[in-house]
Amino acid sequence: MKFELLKEDSGARLGKLETAHGVIETPIFMPVGTVGSVKALTQDMLEELEAQIILGNTYHLYLRPGHELIASLGGLHKFISWPHPILTDSGGFQVFSLSEIRKTTEEGVTFKSHLDGSKHLLSPERSIEIQLALGSDIIMAFDECTPYPATLQQVAESLALTTRWASRCLAEFNRRAVSERGESEKSALFGIIQGGVYLEMRQRSAEGLLALNLPGYAIGGLSVGEEKGYTYDVTEYLAPLMPKDKPRYLMGVGTPEDLIECVRRGVDMFDCVMPSRNARNGQLFTSKGKVNIKNARYAKDERPLDEECTCQTCKRYTRAYLRHLYHAKEILSAILCTQHNIHFYLDTMAKIRQSIRLGFFTEFRQQYLTNLKVENQK
């Protein structure tokens, strides 16, 4: 993997990330395809939407259909028919979410499957094994996602464990690069900076991980219940501490406002289930703010969802029809709404890149954020 920083504008960064399965222009948003599928969209639709990279998840793919099966069928790219870049999360956040049915030790996390109750151990070594079997372009180090709220002592112990686990991930990554067909030559291992909302802990975590000299770094442990201001504060503090010549990834964030605000703070990569999950629940993102399509006010609304949007949903269908589909519980509702939301996120990132390229990111950001308030004020 190779990353090139092309330009900076008011803190925002324009870059190019080269992977084994294609070049990614940054800043970039990655649609979440947890089990090898971005819900409600086909791979053809994702390509038409110009998705450059999608995200899969180690925990879910390990449990079903199994990384060994996927490897036997040619790896995740071939299995899901997606010849473009893929990033896989380590599974750390998913086992963190299983608070009632997991146990964390130095070795790793023992948990019960949410599918059948069977017991499993996910360790740093196991996570790397699974991700290399999947053949991901970017794989994430196995970490402990610090809960919120947490005491300073709890955070210190958690990030120390994450740092030790990262060292084990790198050792396993390097071992398999030598001993097993060279899978890791096509993959890049990113570390995950933890530390909760304590800036001194974030710095300590960053220093420990930077010593490993990994090809990329992520900010983890946000969007776990803390106030949004903490997300911005932590990101603004951490970004300057992260290597300038390597990609910076903010995990699990967020709203359109979050994207543009964190680009301003120096972030290159984002993922979040919000555009697809909210679409299925009738909440749609537009250039003038959020639209809850289930509301009665749209029953006779003949306008497109977003008059400034060029997606196929907005080109063809009215708000009234989208509302009807939602209340009728038609599958087409999830398809059309997800198509729009993913387009909106990807188009937002394309516009951000263009504004950085042309040197007017600050002006674009101000106008973009002003526009987002219009629909919400009605």
N, C-alpha and C positions, 0 to 999 in steps of 0.2 A: 504494500500500500504506500502511496505517496501523496502528501498534502502540500499544496502550494497556495500561499497567501498572496492574492493578486492586488488587493487594494483595501484601504481603510478609510472610513468616512464617519467622523463624530462617534467613534467607538465601534461602529458596525464594521464587519469584516466580509469581504468578498473573496471566496476561495475556490479551489478545485481539488477534489479528492479522487484519486485514481485507485480503483480496486480491480480485482481479477475479473469482475463481471460488468465493468463499465465505469465511466467517469461521472462523478456527482458534483453538481454545482452547489456551492454553499453560500449563504445559509440555506438549509434545507429542512423540510418537514417530512417525517417518515410515517406514512399510514401504518396502523397497527394491524398485522395479520397474525394474531396470537397463535392459532393452530394451523397456520399455513393458508389462511384465507382472510382477506379483509372483508368483514361481514357485509353481505348484500351486493358485493361487486365481483365481477369476473376479472380475470387477469387482462383480458382485452380492454375492459373499461378502464382499468388502472393505467394501461399504456396510453389509451386515448386521453386520459387526464394528465399524462406526462409525469406520472410518479417515477422518480428516479431510483428509489430504494424503499423497501418495505421492511417491517420488523416482525420477527417470529419469536417464540418463547420456548426456552429450554424445558421448563417444568411441564408445560402442556404437551409438547411434542414427545417428550420422554415417556409420559404416561400413555399417550395415545397419538399415533399408532406405534411409537417406539423408534428411537434413533437408529437401532440396528436394522429394522425393516426399511427405514428411509434410506440408510446408507446402501443397503443391498439393491435398492431401486435407482441408484445413481446420485443420491444426495438430495437435499431439500430443493435446490433450484430445478432439478429435473422432475422431482416428485410432484411439485406444485405447478410446473410449467411456467416458471418465472426466470428468464435468462438474465435478469438484471441483478444489481446488488441486493444483498440481504444482511441485516444485522439481527443477531439473536441476543435477547436478554439472558442473563445467567440463570434465572430462576430464583434469585435471591428475594426479589420483591414478592413473588408469588408465595414462597414458603413463609415469608414474613406475614402475609395476609392470613395464614392458617394458624392464628395465634392459639386457638383452642386445641389443635391437634398436631403440635410440633414441639420438638425439644432441641435446643441449640447447645452444642458442646464445641470444644476445640476441633474435633474431627470434622464436624459439619452439622447439618440439620436433619434430624430424624422426623419424618412426618407421615401422616396417613393420607393416602390418596383421596381426593374429593370424589373420585369416581366409584371406587369399590371398597374403600377403607383399608386397603393393603398398606403395609408399612414399607418405607423406603428411606435410604440415606442419600442425601445430596451433599456432596463434599466439594471442595475446590477442584480436586482431581476429577471427580465424576462429572462436574459441570463442563470442564474443558474437554473431557472425552466425548461427551454428548455433542457439544457444539462443533467439534472438529469432524465428528461423524456426519453431522448435518451439512458440513461444508460451507458454513457462513462466511461472508466476506469480512465482517467485523464481529468479533465475539467479545463478550463482556466478562470481566473477572467476577467470581462469585463473592458476594459481599453480604454483610448483615445490614439490612435497612433499619436505621435507627428510628424508633417510634417517636411520636410527639403527643403529649409532652414527655420529656425525659430529663433527669437531673444531669448535672455536669459530670458526675462520677459515672453514671450509666452511659453517657455519650462517650466518655473517654475510654471505657472498657470496650464498647462496641466498635469504635473506629480502630482501636488497637487490634481487635480480632479481624476486622476487614483488611487491615494492612498485612497481617500475617497470612491471611488467606490469599491475598493478592500475590505474595511471594510464592506461595505454593502453586497458584494458578500459572505463574510464569515458568516455574520449574517444570510443571507437567506439560505446558505448551512446548517448551524447548525440548523436553525428552521425547515427546511424540513427533516432533519435527524431524528428529534423527532416526527414530526407530520404526515409524509406521507410515511408509509410503509418501512421506512429505506432505500430508494434508495441510499442515499449518503454514506451508509456504504460500498458500493462497488466502490465508486468513491473517487478520491483525487483531491483537489483544489490547483492549482498552481497560484502564483502571477506573474505579468509581470512588470519588471523593465523598466521604461521609462527614459527620460532625454535628448533625442537627442544626439548631439555630445559633450555636455558639461559634463565633467567628474564630476564636483562638483554637478551637478544636478543628474547625475546617482547615486552618492553616497547618496544623499538625498533621492532619490526614493527607493534605496535598504534599507536604514535604516528604512524608514516608513513601508515597506512591511515585512521586517524581524521581526518587532515587532509583526506581526500577527501570527508568528510561523506556517507558512503553510508547507505542506509536500514536496514542490518543488517550484523552482523559474525559471522564464524565462527572457531572455533578449529580449525585444521587440523594435520596432521603428527603426530597421536597415533595410538595403536593401530597402530604400524608396527614393533613389536618391542621397544619399551621396557617396563620394568617398570611395573606398574599404578600404583605409588606416584607415578611421574612424572606420569601423567595427572591424578591428583587434585591434585598440587602445582601443576602448570601452570595447571589450571582455577581453583583457588582464588586464585592470584596474579593471573590475567588478568581474571577477571570484574569485580572492582571498577574496573579500568581501562577497561572497555568502557562505552559510553553506557547510562545507566540507562533511557532512554526508547526504546531500540531493541532488537529481538530478538537474543538470543545463542544461537548454534548450535554445538554440539560435534559434529564430524563423525566418523562411523564408530564411535561408542561406544554401547552395548556390552552388558554383562550387566545383568540386573535390578538387581544391586547397584550397578553403575556409574550407572544412571539415577538412582536415588534419591540416591546420594552426590553426583552432579554437579548435581542439582536443588538440593540443599542449598548448593552452591557458586555458585548463581545462574544456571544454564543454563536456557534456554527450549525448545530444539529439539534433537532427537536423530535419528540414523538409524543403522542397522546391518543387515548381512545375517545376523547371528547367528540370530535367531529362525526365519527361513525355511531357511537353510542347515543349521542343526543339526537342524531337524525332519526334513529329508530323510535325515539320517544317524542318526536314531533317538534324538537327545537332546532331551528335552522339559523345559520349565520349568514348575514348579508352585509353589504357595504355600508348600510345605515343602521346596523345593530341586529340584535336577535329577534327572530320571529317565532312565536309559538303557534304553529300552524293548526293546532287543535282548537284554538279560540274561535268563538262564534263570529267575531268581527270579520273573519275571512270567508264566511259561507258564500257570499256573493261577489267576492273580490276577483275581478277579471284580470288583474295585473299579474305579470310574472312575479315570481318570488323576489327577484332582485333585478331591477331594470338595467343595472350596469353589468350584470353577469353574462358570460358567454357560454355557460355550460348547457348541455342538451336539455336539462330539466327546465331551465329558465327560458330557453329558446322556444319551447313547445307548450308548456303546461301552465295553467293559471293557479293562483293561490287557492281558489275555490275548489278546483279539482284535487289538489294535493291534500286539502283538508278532508274532502270526501273520502279519499283513499285511506287516510289515517283512521278515520272513525269507522270505516268499513273493514278495518284490519286486513286490508289487501297487502300481499307481499310486495306489490309494486310501490307501495308507500315507502317501505324501507329502501328499496332500490333507488328511486328517484331522489329521495331526501339525502341518502348517503352520497349519491353521485354529486349532488350540489355541494354538500358540506366539504367533501374531500377536495372538490374543485376549488372551492373558496379558499381553503387553507393553502393549497399548492399555488394558486394564483397570487395569493398574498405574498408568499415567499418569492415568487418570480418578480413581482413588483418591487419588493424590497431589494432584491439583487440588482434590478435595473436602476433603482434610485442610488444605490451605492456606486454602481458602475459610472453613472453620470454625475455623481457628486452632489446630489440633493436629498440625501437620506433624511436630514433633520426636517426639511420642509415637508417631505412625504409623510414622515411619522406624525407631525402635528396635524396635517389635514386628515390623515387616516383615522386617528384617534377622535378627532372632532366629528367626523362623519358617523362613526360607530354609535354615537349617542342619539342620533335622530330617531330611529325606530323605537328605541327604548323609552323615549320621552313621550311617545304618543299615548 
